[in-house]
Amino acid sequence: MVVKEVPMNTVQTQPDTEATSRLMHFPVSFFAMVMGLSGLTIAWKTAGADMLPSATLNLGIFTSAIMLVISGIYFMKLVRYPQAVLDELHHPVRLNFFPAFSISLLLLSVVWNSHEQTSLLLWSAGTLIQFLMTLYVMNSWIHHTHYTLSHANPSWFIPVVGNVIVPISGVHLGFIELSWFFFSIGIVFWVVLMTMILYRLFFHEPLPARLTPMLFILLAPPSIGFISYSALTGGLDNTGRILYYIALFLSMLLLSNILRFIRIPFFISSWAYSFPLAALTIATTKMGHLLQSFWFDMFAKILLAFLSLLLLWLVVQTVKAIAGKKLCQPE
């Protein structure tokens, strides 16, 4: 009887292949986690850092650690599978999440604004990369060969309208005119892209379930716009009110569709709920401070409580999805 010898590496091949596949399909949209966690940290700091200083510090450290981990994994993907990264750069949806990296740096500069040198370094890197990504994405849109109106979705705000985040730390660091430059880019193209995206939502097929959470991104531009504008002007005027109240209306519009969102299973795109809601929470807290209004203060506290529970749910669901190997799969 002849016994056929089985090679030693036969059993080891599958795990290596699976790990390779998961790294290859690690999406750039993972940086939305950092945006959401940064937004929560800033929301707690804005609400009153003196209440829970150790908690906000630990949350900032945790967010920074997540940023390092995701950046490290994506850098490994870039080194080992550059073609997979290029494929994402040419993808009509995933392309828009590359600036989530620079926006994460900008938000971390706000998280660490009490450490001026660290904040300046993060802000400078984030601002430069955001500007370069804006130029790259807009050139891709203008000289496209594969985009159609059906590709338009709220994630298109991230590369261009994301520039409105620059003034939040920029004003604090003393870069006033540069902050106005980036604010102008973001706020003008918000109006342009908002028109395009609403046209697509009104007259074309609905977003697929996987992309539906991105509707919450509609909240972010006016909310962040209000925060940046009030920082640039040093107070509250009628333009600031318009920005805040359109964000408030959009939140009501989304709330009226809450059952649709509840029925959607967890995807990595579910992190799109987090940062826009954090932006509205921060804007409401700032509105309460500027108006000295009890009602706005109470509304901000309710939003902060809900935001905290939402982030806890997102973290738990993400850990479960990673443990169940449901993420980083081919489309």
C-alpha positions as CSV (number, residue, x, y, z in Angstrom):
1,M,0.0,0.0,0.0
2,V,1.5,3.3,-1.1
3,V,0.9,6.3,1.1
4,K,1.0,9.6,-0.7
5,E,2.9,12.2,1.3
6,V,1.1,15.5,1.8
7,P,3.4,18.6,1.6
8,M,4.0,20.4,4.9
9,N,2.7,23.7,3.6
10,T,-0.7,22.4,2.4
11,V,-2.5,23.2,5.7
12,Q,-0.8,26.6,6.0
13,T,-1.7,27.9,2.6
14,Q,-5.3,28.7,3.3
15,P,-4.8,31.1,6.3
16,D,-2.1,33.0,4.4
17,T,-4.4,33.3,1.4
18,E,-7.3,34.5,3.5
19,A,-5.1,37.0,5.3
20,T,-3.8,38.2,2.0
21,S,-7.2,38.6,0.6
22,R,-8.5,40.6,3.6
23,L,-5.5,43.0,3.4
24,M,-6.1,43.5,-0.3
25,H,-9.7,44.3,0.3
26,F,-9.1,46.6,3.3
27,P,-11.2,49.7,2.3
28,V,-10.0,53.2,2.6
29,S,-13.5,54.0,4.1
30,F,-12.2,52.6,7.4
31,F,-10.9,56.2,8.1
32,A,-14.5,57.2,8.7
33,M,-14.1,55.5,12.1
34,V,-11.5,58.0,13.0
35,M,-13.7,60.8,11.9
36,G,-16.6,59.6,14.0
37,L,-14.4,59.0,17.1
38,S,-12.7,62.4,16.7
39,G,-16.2,64.0,16.4
40,L,-17.3,62.3,19.6
41,T,-14.1,63.5,21.5
42,I,-14.6,67.1,20.2
43,A,-18.3,67.0,21.2
44,W,-17.4,66.0,24.7
45,K,-14.7,68.6,24.9
46,T,-17.1,71.3,23.6
47,A,-19.8,70.3,26.1
48,G,-17.4,70.9,28.9
49,A,-14.0,69.3,29.2
50,D,-13.8,70.1,32.9
51,M,-16.6,67.6,33.6
52,L,-14.7,64.5,32.5
53,P,-11.1,65.5,31.7
54,S,-9.7,62.0,32.1
55,A,-12.5,60.5,29.9
56,T,-11.9,63.0,27.1
57,L,-8.2,62.5,27.3
58,N,-8.5,58.7,27.1
59,L,-11.0,59.0,24.3
60,G,-8.5,61.2,22.4
61,I,-5.7,58.7,23.0
62,F,-8.0,55.8,21.8
63,T,-9.0,57.7,18.7
64,S,-5.3,58.5,17.9
65,A,-4.4,54.9,18.4
66,I,-7.2,53.8,16.0
67,M,-5.8,56.3,13.5
68,L,-2.3,54.8,13.8
69,V,-3.6,51.2,13.4
70,I,-5.8,52.0,10.3
71,S,-3.0,54.1,8.7
72,G,-0.5,51.3,9.4
73,I,-2.8,48.6,7.8
74,Y,-3.5,50.7,4.8
75,F,0.2,51.5,4.3
76,M,0.8,47.8,4.3
77,K,-1.8,47.4,1.6
78,L,-0.2,50.2,-0.4
79,V,3.2,48.5,-0.2
80,R,2.1,45.0,-0.9
81,Y,-0.9,45.6,-3.2
82,P,-0.4,49.0,-4.9
83,Q,-2.8,48.0,-7.7
84,A,-5.6,47.5,-5.2
85,V,-5.0,51.0,-4.0
86,L,-5.1,52.3,-7.5
87,D,-8.3,50.5,-8.1
88,E,-9.8,52.3,-5.2
89,L,-8.5,55.6,-6.5
90,H,-10.5,55.0,-9.7
91,H,-13.6,53.7,-8.0
92,P,-16.5,56.2,-8.3
93,V,-17.4,55.8,-4.6
94,R,-14.3,54.8,-2.7
95,L,-12.3,57.6,-4.3
96,N,-14.2,60.0,-2.1
97,F,-13.0,58.4,1.1
98,F,-9.3,59.0,0.5
99,P,-9.6,62.6,1.9
100,A,-11.1,61.0,5.1
101,F,-7.4,60.5,6.0
102,S,-6.6,64.2,5.8
103,I,-9.9,65.1,7.5
104,S,-9.0,62.7,10.3
105,L,-5.7,64.6,10.7
106,L,-7.6,67.9,10.8
107,L,-10.0,66.6,13.4
108,L,-7.2,65.2,15.5
109,S,-5.6,68.7,15.4
110,V,-8.8,69.9,17.1
111,V,-8.7,67.0,19.6
112,W,-5.2,68.0,20.6
113,N,-5.5,71.8,20.3
114,S,-4.3,72.2,23.9
115,H,-0.9,70.9,22.7
116,E,-0.1,73.6,20.2
117,Q,2.9,72.0,18.4
118,T,1.1,68.7,18.0
119,S,-2.0,70.5,16.8
120,L,0.0,72.6,14.3
121,L,1.8,69.5,12.9
122,L,-1.5,67.6,12.4
123,W,-3.3,70.7,11.0
124,S,-0.4,71.4,8.5
125,A,-0.3,67.9,7.2
126,G,-4.1,67.6,7.1
127,T,-4.5,70.9,5.3
128,L,-1.8,70.1,2.6
129,I,-3.1,66.6,1.9
130,Q,-6.8,67.8,1.8
131,F,-5.9,70.5,-0.7
132,L,-4.0,68.0,-2.9
133,M,-6.9,65.5,-2.7
134,T,-9.4,68.2,-3.6
135,L,-7.4,69.0,-6.7
136,Y,-7.0,65.3,-7.6
137,V,-10.7,64.5,-7.1
138,M,-12.0,67.5,-8.9
139,N,-9.6,66.8,-11.9
140,S,-10.9,63.3,-11.9
141,W,-14.5,64.6,-12.1
142,I,-13.8,67.1,-14.8
143,H,-11.7,64.8,-17.0
144,H,-13.7,61.7,-16.3
145,T,-14.3,58.8,-18.7
146,H,-16.5,56.6,-16.4
147,Y,-18.7,58.8,-14.1
148,T,-22.4,59.0,-14.5
149,L,-25.1,60.8,-12.5
150,S,-26.0,57.5,-10.8
151,H,-22.5,57.6,-9.1
152,A,-23.4,60.8,-7.3
153,N,-24.0,60.3,-3.6
154,P,-23.4,62.3,-0.4
155,S,-19.8,60.9,0.0
156,W,-18.9,63.4,-2.8
157,F,-18.9,66.1,-0.1
158,I,-15.9,64.6,1.6
159,P,-13.1,65.6,-0.9
160,V,-14.2,69.2,-1.6
161,V,-16.7,70.3,1.1
162,G,-14.3,68.8,3.7
163,N,-12.2,72.0,3.3
164,V,-14.6,73.8,5.7
165,I,-13.0,71.8,8.6
166,V,-9.7,73.6,8.1
167,P,-10.7,76.9,9.9
168,I,-11.6,75.1,13.2
169,S,-8.0,74.7,14.1
170,G,-6.7,77.2,11.6
171,V,-8.3,80.2,13.4
172,H,-7.0,79.0,16.7
173,L,-3.5,78.6,15.3
174,G,-3.6,82.1,13.7
175,F,-4.0,81.3,10.0
176,I,-7.0,83.5,9.4
177,E,-6.7,84.2,5.6
178,L,-5.8,80.7,4.8
179,S,-8.8,79.5,6.8
180,W,-11.1,81.8,4.8
181,F,-9.6,80.4,1.6
182,F,-10.5,76.8,2.5
183,F,-13.8,77.8,4.0
184,S,-14.7,79.6,0.7
185,I,-13.9,76.5,-1.3
186,G,-15.9,74.2,0.9
187,I,-19.0,76.3,1.3
188,V,-19.4,77.3,-2.4
189,F,-18.9,73.8,-3.7
190,W,-21.3,72.5,-1.0
191,V,-24.1,74.4,-2.8
192,V,-23.0,73.1,-6.2
193,L,-22.7,69.4,-5.1
194,M,-25.9,69.6,-2.9
195,T,-27.8,70.5,-6.0
196,M,-26.3,67.6,-8.0
197,I,-26.9,65.1,-5.3
198,L,-30.4,66.1,-4.5
199,Y,-31.2,65.9,-8.3
200,R,-29.8,62.4,-8.3
201,L,-31.8,61.4,-5.2
202,F,-35.0,62.9,-6.5
203,F,-35.0,61.7,-10.1
204,H,-32.9,58.5,-10.1
205,E,-33.0,55.2,-8.3
206,P,-32.6,55.1,-4.5
207,L,-29.2,54.5,-3.0
208,P,-28.4,50.8,-2.5
209,A,-28.8,49.6,1.1
210,R,-25.0,49.6,1.6
211,L,-24.8,53.3,0.8
212,T,-28.0,54.5,2.5
213,P,-26.2,55.5,5.8
214,M,-24.3,58.0,3.7
215,L,-27.4,60.2,3.6
216,F,-26.4,61.4,7.0
217,I,-23.4,63.0,5.4
218,L,-25.9,65.7,4.2
219,L,-25.8,66.9,7.9
220,A,-22.1,67.6,8.0
221,P,-21.5,70.5,5.6
222,P,-23.9,73.0,7.2
223,S,-23.1,71.9,10.7
224,I,-19.3,72.2,10.2
225,G,-19.9,75.3,8.1
226,F,-21.6,76.9,11.1
227,I,-18.8,75.9,13.5
228,S,-16.1,77.2,11.1
229,Y,-18.0,80.4,10.2
230,S,-18.6,81.3,13.8
231,A,-14.9,80.8,14.6
232,L,-14.0,83.0,11.6
233,T,-16.4,85.8,12.5
234,G,-16.1,85.5,16.3
235,G,-19.8,85.4,16.9
236,L,-23.3,84.7,15.6
237,D,-24.9,86.5,12.7
238,N,-27.7,85.8,10.2
239,T,-25.4,83.7,7.9
240,G,-24.5,81.6,10.8
241,R,-28.1,81.1,11.7
242,I,-28.9,80.0,8.2
243,L,-26.2,77.4,8.2
244,Y,-27.3,76.0,11.6
245,Y,-31.0,75.9,10.9
246,I,-30.6,74.2,7.5
247,A,-28.5,71.5,9.4
248,L,-31.3,71.3,12.0
249,F,-33.9,70.9,9.2
250,L,-31.9,68.1,7.6
251,S,-31.6,66.3,10.9
252,M,-35.4,66.4,11.1
253,L,-35.7,65.1,7.6
254,L,-33.4,62.2,8.4
255,L,-35.3,61.6,11.7
256,S,-38.5,61.2,9.8
257,N,-36.9,58.3,7.9
258,I,-35.5,56.6,11.0
259,L,-37.3,53.3,10.4
260,R,-35.6,53.0,7.1
261,F,-32.2,53.4,8.7
262,I,-33.0,50.9,11.6
263,R,-33.9,48.2,9.1
264,I,-30.5,48.5,7.3
265,P,-27.9,45.9,8.6
266,F,-24.5,47.0,9.7
267,F,-22.0,47.8,7.0
268,I,-18.7,49.7,7.3
269,S,-20.6,52.5,5.7
270,S,-22.7,52.7,8.9
271,W,-19.9,54.8,10.3
272,A,-21.3,57.6,8.1
273,Y,-23.9,58.1,10.9
274,S,-21.3,59.1,13.4
275,F,-19.3,62.2,12.2
276,P,-22.3,64.2,10.8
277,L,-24.3,63.6,14.0
278,A,-21.2,64.7,16.0
279,A,-20.9,67.8,13.9
280,L,-24.6,68.7,14.6
281,T,-24.0,68.1,18.3
282,I,-21.0,70.4,18.4
283,A,-22.9,73.0,16.4
284,T,-25.8,72.9,18.8
285,T,-23.5,73.2,21.8
286,K,-21.9,76.2,20.2
287,M,-25.3,77.7,19.4
288,G,-26.3,77.3,23.0
289,H,-23.1,79.1,24.1
290,L,-23.6,81.9,21.7
291,L,-27.3,82.5,22.5
292,Q,-27.0,81.6,26.2
293,S,-30.0,79.5,25.6
294,F,-31.2,76.8,28.1
295,W,-33.2,75.0,25.3
296,F,-30.2,74.7,23.0
297,D,-28.1,73.5,25.9
298,M,-30.6,70.8,26.7
299,F,-30.9,69.8,23.0
300,A,-27.1,69.5,22.8
301,K,-27.0,67.3,25.9
302,I,-29.6,65.0,24.4
303,L,-27.7,64.8,21.1
304,L,-24.5,64.1,23.0
305,A,-26.0,61.2,24.9
306,F,-27.5,59.7,21.7
307,L,-24.1,60.2,19.9
308,S,-22.3,58.4,22.6
309,L,-24.6,55.4,22.5
310,L,-24.4,55.4,18.7
311,L,-20.6,55.3,18.8
312,L,-20.7,52.5,21.3
313,W,-23.0,50.5,19.1
314,L,-20.8,51.2,16.0
315,V,-17.6,50.1,17.8
316,V,-19.3,46.9,19.1
317,Q,-20.7,46.1,15.7
318,T,-17.4,46.7,14.0
319,V,-15.6,44.4,16.5
320,K,-18.2,41.7,15.9
321,A,-17.9,42.1,12.1
322,I,-14.1,41.8,12.3
323,A,-14.3,38.8,14.5
324,G,-16.8,37.2,12.1
325,K,-14.6,38.0,9.1
326,K,-17.5,39.9,7.5
327,L,-15.4,42.9,6.6
328,C,-12.6,43.3,4.0
329,Q,-14.4,41.1,1.5
330,P,-14.5,41.5,-2.3
331,E,-17.5,43.6,-3.6
